[in-house]
């Protein structure tokens, strides 16, 4: 049955029970919990919502297995990390619901102000941040630990969409200021130093600029500058240089700088074809450091083996395909770029996390979205996912009509 017939049938059966308004020839139910009835969601949106739920549940199960031993030994409660993660789901889902009810047009209007605030907070980590493992990424605000470089990610996507959606119509002054701000953000993250997040953020801007129609010559210049900056950061920071050296040959210093990667590889290798079984990882018994955050994939691979890892990669491939379908079906450049940025960040960060734990790239601190323990990462990932889902709903044309601007100041 076609979408139009389904819509007609739905309204005929619901007319006496529900009240609808028709702004700009589009409709939205006034008293609905969601922007449009679930029956009218595009199939990409329905599948995305299903996959997102599976990802979140999967993450809680893996986190529970990876963290129970350390939580039991250090906190006296094997559910300590799970409880705190569930507690972070409350604000994460609440904010995600608000975003789902807000049009991309409205989000684009006020995102710049939050972006500027977050940019100042990232700068604040350089001056007042708490140093962990040689990197200053955290601000302590009362009982909360805030990681601005994580929380700024969704607003970076919105700001990039604002500038790249109609690049050729943007005045040169605004282009210069926006690019300068994006570069300043990456520079601040590198100063923490947090090369993985800086690289991920730079890659995000680059892909969105490419999809927005920025010339390849300019993009090539920016990419060259980015690689050069990363090289300078590595040779000037002992912490990063040692990480790269240990990545090239972790076995040469298996008890020192290469210890973390060696233990991760041992965990993945001992998983074999089918894995040790859920909850039966040996490396999580405090052999593998930070096993519930930056190296949680290694615990998953040990317990579920090669087969489980292939299924996870297949899941991420399907998720990326759905994200691409949502982006292609968007009705304007703004939502297309927002959807592109959201899919790029979620999948790109997941693949980078897996690459780090398998020794395919230098060891860096990058969480696996919806799986690794951490409220800042969960909040950021939830907001990004809700933005992508909102783009899918707006692709129907029933909510959030966004008119392209002829001129951009």
Buried (B, 14 or more C-beta within 10 A) or exposed (E): EEEEEEBEEBBEEBEEEBEEEEEEEBBBBEEEEBBBBEEBBBEBBBBBBEBBEEBBEBBBBBBBBBBBBBBEEEBEEBBBBBEBBEEBBEEBBEBBBEBBBBBBBEBBEEBBEBBEBBBEBBBBBEEEBEEEEBBBBBBEEEEEBBBBBBBBBBBBBBBBBBBBBBBEEBEEEEBEEBBEBBBEBBBBBBBBBBBBBBBBBBBBBBBBBBBBEBEEEEBEEBBEEBEEBBEEBBEEBEEBBBBBBBBEEBEEBBEEBBBBBBBBBBBBEBBEEEBBEBEEBBBBEEBBBBBBBBBBBBBBBBBBBBEBBEEBEEBBEEBBBBBBBBBEBBBBBBBBBBBBBBBBBBBBBBBBBBBBBBBEBBBBBBBBBBBBBBBBBBBBBBBBBBBBBBBBBBBBEBBBBBEEEEEBE
